[in-house]
Amino acid sequence: MSCGLYDDSMMKYFDKELNDIETAQFKQHLKGCVSCSEEFEQLSGILGSIEKDIFIEPPLEFEAQVMGKIADLELAERKKPSVIKILILGMGTILTFLMASALIYSILGISIFKLMSYALSDSPTFANIFESANTAFEGGITSIVEYAKTVLEVGIVLAKAHYYIVILVAVLLFALQWMIVSLIKQNIYRQKQVVQNAR
């Protein structure tokens, strides 16, 4: 066989890709071919020195440290507030403010917006803004109260006439609540398992 056929075999030999027969044929060729034998010795020396230089023993706790860092990154990613959470918190804050305003309005007969317009009477621009907000708030409260009364009256009439539907809706709401609580508990359990497995 010509040496050109063994150029490819030489690299396959170093990569341990030759089977037993091919390995025996290659070694037999090296015994009879001086140029291939010299090239083999050179490559063998080069690859041997590279393997010695490249192999670095990692520290004993390397894997644990890497897994710990991954767990920390995953935990930090889960703790990042998402856009939905920010929107929910923002809406909750606005709703709480409006409910507090409604409570103060029902007790004192004056809205927070009216108080703010009095407090900022030195600045006509802000006073006008809060006065407009007060007018909208008082109109909105009146509308909401009337709407709530109407919905409550309709609900009472429907509940009296169709009590079985009310019972069915209550059971469905209870089942839905149970499913949501179960899903939340499963999610919390999975997150704990991920953190424990990472350590």
Secondary structure, 3 states (H helix, E strand, C coil): CCCHHHHHHHHHHHCCCCCHHHHHHHHHHHHHCHHHHHHHHHHHHHHHHHHHHHCCCCCCCHHHHHHHHHHHHHHHHHHCCCHHHHHHHHHHHHHHHHHHHHHHHHHHCCCHHHHHHHHCCCCHHHHHHHHHHHHHHHHHHHHHHHHHHHHHHHHHHHHHHCHHHHHHHHHHHHHHHHHHHHHHHHHHHHHHHHHHHHC
